[in-house]
Amino acid sequence: MKKHELRQLKDYDVLGIGAVRREELLAGLTPVELLIHKELVPTAQASLHEELLTETLRWLKPTSVRTVKLPVAPTEFLHEVLLEEFKKAFPQTEAYLKGGLRELLKDYMKEVPWQGPLRSAHFRYLPVFLKRKFQDSRLYLIAQKEWLWSYLSFADFGFPPAEQGRLLVNPSLQSLYTADEVAEIELSPGLSVFYYDYSRKKRGEYKMDLWDAAIADVLQEDRKYTLDQLLDQVLMMELDSQLPREEWAKKMSYLQAQGIILESRSEWILNANK
């Protein structure tokens, strides 16, 4: 097979990725060539890089693996690929900042040095960095929501071990609370959660109320619950407004339907663990 017929993927885009990005990559029928950028691997991360590379080769099964030499100095190369990722993952943040991205990214890289292996993951601390630098809570919320949405597309959350018939919180669940309305990202006051819906194979967003949050809090405890046990537990909670048992049951059913809480015997969860 000719080299130009291969779909080229870069190590800093695939090593360590999770469900969403894997499925996107594996959906393509074109044979893959994996490009390795050894000059970007920090010495302290060399062992981890090799482990992730070995794991990636198992599921990606590339036709070819090739080490490439950087056309410019590693710092300059990193700056360009991270700038590209920033524009893709943080479009509303970029619009809000109104320029100055290159200098901003240089400052961020000084404070958060590159560790690899995923360029997407490098922006984990960007929202906090922006909040501290600009003292702008609105900017922080915009960046934080965009980060969480991006994070769900590449992170590997896995599943905690659970017994048959036990309920658990979706392990990908991420939360963001605000008292403000942020129109740029369609964020309203209250507690919003973002998660990967394993059954529908897509990302989800949901606005939680007091009772939804209570259910999630209980399920995050060490104790394991069946549906009936969970109902008994929430009915004993001291809340400002308690619900009848049937209303709690409806809420739990809805949260399950949305993929926010999961039942461990579900067939698709068992398949996800394979």
N, C-alpha and C positions, 0 to 999 in steps of 0.2 A: 504494500500500500504506500502511495506517495505521501510525503510528509505534509503537503499542503491540504490533503484531504482530512487530516486529523483536526479535531476541535481542541484547541490549546487551552488548558486550565493552569492557573498559577497556584503554587503551594500556599501563598498567603491569602488565597481566597477559598481554599477547601479544607486545609488541615484542621480537624477538630470540629467541623460543622455538624449541626443537628438535623432533625427531621425535615424541616421545610426546604432548606437549601439542598439537602441530599436528593430529595424527590425531584426537585427542579433539574438537577444535574443528570440524574439517572433517566429522566424522561426523554432526553435527547438520544437519538439513534446513532449519531455520528461517533465513530471511534475517537478516543481521547488521548491526547499527549499531555502529560503532566510536567510542567516546568518547575524546576527546583532552583531557588535563589539562595545559595549557601552563604553568600556575602551578607545577607540580611539577618542571619541567625546569630543572636548574641551568644557568646561563649557559655554563659550560665544556662542557656536554654537549649544547648545542643542535644542533650540527652532526650529532653521532652520532644524536641522537633523530630528526632529519629523515631521515637515511639509513635507519635501521631502520624508520621509518614507511613510507617508499617501498617498501622490501622487503616489509613486512607487507601492504601494500595489494595487491601482486602476487599473493600466494598466498591471502590471506583473501577478497579480492574482496567487501568489504562493500557492502551496498546504500546505506548512508548513513554519512557521517563527520561528527561533530559535536563542536565544542569546547565544553566545559562550564566553568562558573565554580564554583569551590570554595565550599561553603556556610560554611566556617570558614577560619581561617588555615592556610596550607600545612603548617606544623609540626604543628598539631593534627590535620589531616586525615591526614597521613602516619603519625602515631602510631597512629591507629585502624586504618588499613588494614594496617599492619605487625603490629599486635597480632593482627588476624584471621588473617594469614598464619602468624604464630608458632604459634598454637593449632592450625592445620591441619597444619603441617609437623613440629611438635615435640611431639606429645601425651605421650610418655613423659618428655621433658624437663620439660614443664609439671607433670606429676604428681610428679616427683622434687623440683622446686623448692618445691612446696606453697605457692604464693601469691607475692605481690610482683612480678607480671609487669609491671605498668604502670611502676613505678619502675625495674625492671631494664631495660626496653626504652628508657626515657628515657636511662639511663646508656649503653646500647649506642649509641644514636643520637648521643650527644655524642662518643663515641670513634670511631664509624664513620658519618660524615655521609652522608646520602642522595645518591646519584649517579645513580640510575635506570639504565636505564629499567624493569627488571623488579623488582617488589617481592620475588619469590622469591629473586632473586640477592643481595639485600641482606644475607641472613643467612649469607653465605659465611664470615665471620669470627666468627660467634657461638660455635662450640665453643671456640675459643682464648680468646675473651673470657671465657667462663664458667670455663674452667680457671684463668685468671689471677686472676679475681675471687674464686672460692671455694676454689681449691687442692684441687679434688676430681677425681681422675682418673676415678672412676666416672661422674660427671656429664659429664665431657668425652667419654667413650666413647659414652654414650647420645646426647648431642647430635650427635656426629660421625657416628654411623651414621644418625641421622635426617636429618641434613643431606645425606649422600651419597645416600640413597634419594630425597630430594626433588630434589636436583640432577639425577639421572638422568631425572626426569620433565619437566624444562623446558629443559635445556641443549642446545645445538646442537654436536655433536661433529664432524660431517662425516666424511670419509674421506681419509686420506693417499693420494697417487697411488701406485699399485703396478702392477707388470707382471703379465701373465697368469700364473697358476700359482704366484705367490709367496704366502707366508704372512705374516700380520701380526697383531699383537695388536689386539683390539677397541679402537678409539680411545676408547670411553667408559669403559674399565676404571678403576675407583677401588679403592684398597686401604686396609685398616685392620688393624693388628696390635695384639694385646693378649695379655698373660700372664694376664689375669683372666677369670673367668666373670661375665657380666652378664645375668642372667635376664630383666630387664625388656625387653631387645631381642633375646633369643635369640642372644647373642654368646658364643662359646666361645673358649678360648685358641688362639692361632695366627694365621695370616694369612688374613683373609677378603677376597674381592674382590666388588665390586658393579658391574654393567654393564647396558647396554641391549642386549637380544638382538634384533638387527635382523631375523632370520628369523622369530621368533615374535612380534615387536612387543610385547615386554613386558620389564620389568626382571628381572634375575637376581642371585642371590647364590650364592657358591661358596667352600668352605673349601679353600685350597691347601695341598699338602704341599711338601716340599723339591724334588721333581722337577717338579711343576707350575710352581713359582716359577722354576726354572732355565730351563724352556722359555720362559716369558714374558720373562725377563731377556735371553735370547739374541735373541729377536725384536724387542726394543726397541733393539738396536744398529743402526748405520747400514747394515750389510750386509744384503742381501736373500737370503732362503732359499727353496728349494723344500723339499718334505717330505723327500726323500732327503738333501739338504744339511744340513737341520736335524738329522736323525738322526745324521749323521756328526759334526756339531759337538758335540752333547750327549754323545756317547760319548767325546769327548776331554776333557770337563770333569773336573776333580778334585773329586769330591764325596765326602762321608763314606761314602756307599753308592751304588755305581754299579748301573745296571739293564742287563739284556740288551737288545739292539736291538729284539726283538719287544715287550718290555714298554714301552719308550719309544714305539714305534709305537702301541700301544694307548692310552697316555696322550694322545698328540697327537690321535688319533681322537676320544677322549672330549671333550677340550677344544674340538675343532671342533664336535662335536655339541651342546655346551652354549653355543656362540656366543662363547666366550672368545678363541679364535684363529680367524682367518678366512682363506679362500683367495680371492685377488683375482679369480679367474675366475667365482666364484659369481654366478649370474644376479641374485640379490636385491641383491648389493652394487653391481652395475653400475646397477641401477634406482635404488638409494638415492642414487647420485651425480648423477642427472638433475635 
